[in-house]
Amino acid sequence: MSQHAQSLLLIGNPNVGKSLLFGCLTNRYVTVSNYPGTTVEITRAKAVLGGQSREVIDTPGTNGLIPQSDDERVARDMLLTCRGGDIVQVGDMSNLRRTLLLSLQIAEHEVPFTLCLNMSDEARERDIEVDPAALSEVLGIPVVATSALRRWNIEKLKREALLPRLAKIRAPYPEAIENAIAASALPRGIALSMLAGDETLKPHLDPAKLEEFDAIRERAQSQLAIPLGVAIANARVAAVNALIGTAASAPTKARNGFRDWIGRMSIHPVWGVPFLLFVLWIAYLFVGKFGAGYLVDLVEHGLFENYINPAAIKAIDFIHTPHFIRQLLVGPYGVITMAITYAFAIVLPVVTTFFLFFGVLEDSGYLPRLAVMLNRLFRKMGLNGKAVLPMVLGLGCDTMATLTTRILETKKEATIVTLLLALGVPCSAQLGVIMAMLGPLGPVAILI
């Protein structure tokens, strides 16, 4: 029996509300642990679904089942080892194409699952209509529309999650690829991933079969004018495009024209730069002036110097503690007068305002656009645009930023970013000092 029997696995693309849905399903204390042999964190919690107890597991977001990072490899491995458990694919209703591309790959691995179309409220705001019943009939699996943010239709999802089925969708591949799948004697999903160039599956296969498969792949490639991976991707996109017309309608009105315009400007090769400078200026006002300036002065001078520290000194003097203990607690370098004061009066306001601002950037969708903007620059350093996440996060906390380097595709990229974080990216406390010293030029100096 599978190690994931009696479990419910949530799998889906990044930024589809999967973690929020996890909270709606469990409402309980969660445990966070590393996936064996990796630094990738997995969140688990118990839940009661349809009168049955299940351990709900939130996997890392993945764009496909051919992994490009440790996070995606862990999500793929957990999916393939979840035989006997229940699987829910969480997708964004307003981005049905991306959702169904992952559904097709799960179907090719012959894993039963339920499809949850989350963020239905946002889809309605964009005038995107999806018929879950029609999509369910086409796919052959339960399809449930939900809004984890509004906790809408969660009870129905809890019932349908225990009734996963094998999807009946298939992509029609070129004859050379179909012949290679048949000749490989491997499961269809595994064979397709290997043909597309997935090297992460090799350690799980018999070395003798690998040699035979290499010959099969070379023979299939010789019969096609384009790379096998491209041919497989093209066939999948064509199959998904044919499916979308049966269950979804495109927006009829441009309700979010201004928001779309902002999105285009933020990644424009020319206008994207002043847009970035404007965002940094807002960061200076909120983090540098308000957080590192006003809030630090208010807490440090208004609260600690005027009330807390004098009260602590009087209390220590009143009980006549030994000189060593007094110096330890309320001396110039005391635990109360310096350590606690610095932690709450200097570090906390800056870190709080930074992560509030970072949360706004993340929720607004600007971070992926920033990654697109900086991708060309980062390429010159041996990185890609995804490195912007740990780099920006490092302005708040270098330790936390170092942990997020696991999202990068190679160990080389993770090493480069770790060195940049250690040597060149100031954390929140340093950031506040820089912004306070340089004024409006602080954000520009940090960017340079």
Buried (B, 14 or more C-beta within 10 A) or exposed (E): EEEBEEBBBBBBBBBBBBBBBBBBBBEEEBEEEEBEEBEBBBBBBEBEBEEEEBBBBBBBBBBBBBBBBBBBBBBBBBBBEBBEBBBBBBBBBBBBEBBBBBBBBBBBBEBBBBBBBBBBBBBBBBBBBBBBEEBBBBBEBBBBBBBBBEEBBBEBBBBBBBEBEEBEBEBEBBEBBEBBBEBBEBBBBBBBBBBBEBEBBEEEEEEEBEEEBEEBBEEBBEEBEEEBBEBBBBBBBEBBEEBBEEBBEEBEEEEBEEBEEBBEBBBEEEEBEEBBEEBBBBBBBBBBBBBBBEBBEEBBEEBBBEEBBEEBBEEBEEEEBEEEEBBBBBBEEBEBBBEBBBEBBBBBBBBBBBBEBBEEBBEBBBBBBBBEBBBEEBEEEEBBBBBBBBBBBBBBBBEEBBEBBBBBBEEEBBEBBBEBBEEEBBBBBBBBBBBBEBEEEBBEEBEE
